[in-house]
Amino acid sequence: MSDKGSNSDIMTKALKDLLVHWEHSGNSWRDKARVEFDKDFLQELLPAVRTASNAAKQIEVLLERVRSEVS
């Protein structure tokens, strides 16, 4: 793995960072467009990123197993 962490870790951190910034944006952006953006994009994004993160973890486990078997 790289110094930056696994792909799963990177996706999880990016999602957490996005949600922190999203919450902060609520201090100045409080209209119907924000509510719709949250519903149409962020609420769709959350489970997609979690699913992708889990898939990345599974791929990383498989790759590690392959590496150990061919060494």
N, C-alpha and C positions, 0 to 999 in steps of 0.2 A: 504494500500500500504506500501511497505517497505521504509526504509530510503534512499535507493539507487534510488528511482524513479520508475515509471511505466516501464513495459517491452517495451512499445513504446518509452519512453524517452531514455532508455538504448540503444535500437537499433539505434535510431536517432543519439545519441551521438557517438556510435561506428562507424557509417558510416561517420560522420563528421571527427572524428579522423583519420579514414582510409584515407579519401580524403586529409587531410592535409599532412599526411605522404607520400601519393602517389605523391603529388605535389612536396614535398621536394626531393623525390627520382629522380625526373626529372633533378635535378642539376647534378647528377652523372651517371644516367642511360638513355642514349639517343640512343637506337638502335632499330632495327626492332622488337626484342623480346618484348620490352616495349610497343611498339605500338600495337602489336598483343595481349599482355596480357590485355592491356586497353580495346581493342575492344572485345576480347573473354570473358573476365571475369568481369572487372569492369563495363563496360557499360551494361552488363546483370544483374549485382548485384544491381545497383542503383534502378531500378524500382521494383525489387523483395523485397528489404529491405523496400522501401516506402510502397508497398502493404502489407507486413507483419506488418509493424508499424501501418498502418491504421486498419488492422484486429485486432491487439492487443488492440488498442484503443476501438474498438467496443466491444470486449470481456470484457474489463475492465468496460465499461459502463453497459453492461448486468449483470456482476457479482455484481456491486454496487447496481443495481436495485433489484436483487435477495436478496442480503444481507439486504437491507432496507425493503423488503416485508416480510422476515421471522423473522425479529427482533420484 
